[in-house]
């Protein structure tokens, strides 16, 4: 599997993770269960998505 193909798969898998509704769901779940509020992962997912978009399409080093 090439790096570009792997990056494409990760981008596809992370599309829903960057949704603000997912983060809100995690916050509400913590409140309901009496857990501490989870840290925001919005910046992490934004950075990771941007990093995965920079992998050139023809890059094939394994």
N, C-alpha and C positions, 0 to 999 in steps of 0.2 A: 504494500500500500504506500502510495506517495504521501509526502507531507502535505501537499496541497489538498489531496483528497481527504486526508485525516482532518485537516483544518476545516474543510467544508462540512464534514460530518459533525464536528464539535460546534460549529456555528449554528447548524440546524438544530442540534440538541439544546443549545442555550437560548434559542429564540424566545421560548416561554419564560425562562428564568429571569429575563430582564424586564418582565412585565410588572409594573407597580402594584397590580392587584395581587400578585403572588407574595410580594413583600408585606402588603397589608394583611393578607390571610395569615402569614406567619406571626405577625404582631398580635392579631386577634386570638389566634390559637394559644399564644403564650398567656394572654390575659385570662382566657377561659380556664386554662389549666393551672394558673397560679405560678407560672414560670417567669424568670426574668425576661425582659424584652430582648429579643435577638438584635444583634448589631445590623445595621443596614449594609446590604451587599450590593447596592445599586452601583456604586463607583467601581467595585471589583468587576461586576458583570459588564459594565460599559468599557472598562479598560480591556478585559479579555476579548470582548467582541471586536473591538478596534484592532487588537493585536492579531486576531485570527483573520481579519479582513486584509491585513497587509501581506499575507503569504502569497507570493506570485502564483498565478494559475499554472504556469509551466514548471514550477519548482518540483523536482522529482528525487531529491536526495533522500535516502532512507535511513 
